[in-house]
Amino acid sequence: MSTVAKRTLQKAALLAIAGTFQKGCYGRIRFQKVAYFAQRNSDKKFFSFKIWYHGQYSEEITALLRELRDTGTLGPGSEQEPCPIYQVASASLYSGALKIVAAVFPDFLDCIKTTVKSVGYLEEEVLLRLACQLPEMQKTAHGDILETGNLPDEVSLNLDTDILEDFALTVNPKFTMPLRTLIKGLDSVSLEPKVRDFIFNA
C-alpha cells in the first residue's frame, strides 16, 4: 500500500482530463468547465470552485495547470497564450495519471470520460451557457463558493510504487525545472559525441 499527496492526485486528475480529449483540451475556460462538470457528478471533490467572471472557477486548477505547463508535462506552447491547448506530453504520463486516479477514485475517472464525451467538444459559448444554467448558479453571486474540495492531504492506494514515484517526480517542478535548465545548458555547449551520448542516453 502506497500513499499519494493531494497535490499529486490533483495533477493526475488534470492530466486525465487533458488526455481524454482526442487532441488536447482547447482553452482555460473549457478546462475549468469540464473539470467542474466531472466533479459535480462525483462524491469526491478534487478542487474548490467559486463563481467568477466566466462562471465556475477554481484557483487550484489555474495554479496547477501553470505548474504542469512549466514542468513540460502539459503542452504545447506557453500558458501566456490567449487560448492555450492542453495536451499531455506523453502516452506513458497519461497512462500513469489514469492508473493513479483509477486506483483511488474510479468513479471520478468515469465522470471525466462521460463529461468530455457529452460537453467537452461543445462550442465555448454553448458550454458557458450550459454551465451558467445549472441550478446552483441561480442561487449564488460573484465570489461565492460553489464547491469545496474534500480530498485529504494524503490518500492511500494500491498501486506499484515505481509508477507512483515516477509520476510524482515528473510533475514536481522542484525536480524537473533544474533538470530542464541543465539539459538546455548542455544543448548550448559543444560536447564530444561520446560524452553527449553518455549524458543523454545513460
N, C-alpha and C positions, 0 to 999 in steps of 0.2 A: 504493500500500500504506500503510495506517494502522496505528497501534498503539492498543491499549486497555489501561488499567490493570487489574490483577487485581481490585481492589475494584469497579470499574465493571462488569466482566464478571460478578462475583458478584451484583451488584444486578440486572443484566439477567436472570440465571437465576431469581432470586426473583420478579421481575415476570412472567416467562414462566410460572412455576408458578401464581402467583395468577390470572393472566389465562386460564389453560387451564380453570379451573373456570367453570362457567356463570354463577354469581353470586358468585364470590369464594371463597376458602378460609376455612372457619369454624374458628377456634381455633389457638392456638400449637402444641399437641401434634400436631394433624393436619398442620400445615405442616411441622413437623420430620420427621414420619414419611414424608410424601410426598417430601420432598427427599432423605431417606436412601434410600428405595426406588428413586427415579430414579437417584441417583448410584451405587447398588450395582451397577446393570447397565451402567455406563459405565466406560470406561478412564480418563476424565478425572475427577478428584475435585475438585469445586469447593470443598468445605468439609471441615473436620476434624470428626469426631464422636467422642464418648465415651459411656460408659454412665453414665446419670444416673437421677434418680428415676422418670422415665417411659420409661426405655429409651434409645434413640438420641437424642443431644442435641448440637447444635452451638452453641457460644457465638458463633461468627461470624454465624450466621443470626439469633440473638436480637438482636445489636447492629445488624445491617444492616436488619432489619425495623423496629426502633425508628427508625433513621435515615430510612428510606423513609417511615415514618409522619410523622415530623417535617417532611419536605420537602413533604408533601402529595401524594406520588406513590402512596401506598397509603392507602386509607381504607375506609369512613368511620369516624368515632369516634376514640377515644383508645387508645393502647397500654396504658393503665392499666385498661381494661375486663377483667373476668374471662375472657371468651372473645371476643376481637375478631374482626371479619370483615376479611379482607384482599382488597380489590378494587383493581385498577389504576385510577388516576384518569381515564385517557382511552384511547380506542382507538389514538390515534397513539403514545402512550407504550408500550402493549403491542406494537404493530407494530414499534417501534424495538427493543424488547427481543428480540423474536423474530428480527429480522434480525441483531442482534449475535451472539446465541448460535448461530444457524444458520451464520453466516459463519465462526465459529471451530470449533465442535464440533457439527455437525448431528446426530450420533448421540445427544448428550445431550438435544437437543430432542425427538427421537423417544422417548427414555426418559421424559421428562416427560409427554408425551401418553399414552403407554401406562400409566404409573403412575396418573395422575389417573383415567383411564377404569376401571382394574382395581380400585384400592383407595381412590381419593380420596373416594368418596361412602359408604364403609362407616361404620357407627356407630362412634363413637370407641372404645368398649370392644372391639369386634371388631377394629378396626385395631391397637389396642395389643396385643391378644393375638397377632395375626398377626405383628407386629413382634418380639415377645418370643420367638416360637417359631423364629426364624431360627437356623440352625446356629451362627453366630458368637457369638450371645448366650449359648450354653450353656457357652462356654469363657472367659468374662470375668466380672469383678466390678465393683462400683460404682467409678466413677472411671477405669476402664481405657480406653485409647484404642482405638476401633474402626477408624477410618479417618483417614488424614492427607491433607489437601488437597495436590494436586500441581501446582497452577497456577503458572506463572512470574509474576514481578512485572508483566511486560508481555507481551501477546500480539499478534502481527501478524495483520492480517485485511484482506481485500479488500472494502472497504465504502466507500460515499460518505462523505467526510469530514464533510459537513454533518450527516448523520444521526447520526454518532458524536458530534460535538461538541454537538449539541442535546441528545442523551440524557445525555451526561456532565454538562452544566450543570444539567439538570432534576433529576438525582438527587444533586447536590452541595449539601449543607447550607450550605456557606460562601457559595454564591451565592443559593440560594433562601430561606434563613431571613431575611437582611436585606431581601430583596425583599418577602417576605410581611409583614414588620413595617412596611415603608414603605407598602404598599397598605392595611394595616389602619389606619395612622395617617391616611392620606388619606381613608379612608372615614369617619373620625370628625370631620372638619372640614368646614366649609361652603365649597364652591367654586362659582365661576360655572360654569354649564352648559358654556360653550365651553372653559373651562380644563379641566374634568373630562374632557370628550370628547377633548381633545388628549392628556392624560396617559394615559388608559386605551385609547385607540384609535389612537394614533400608530403 
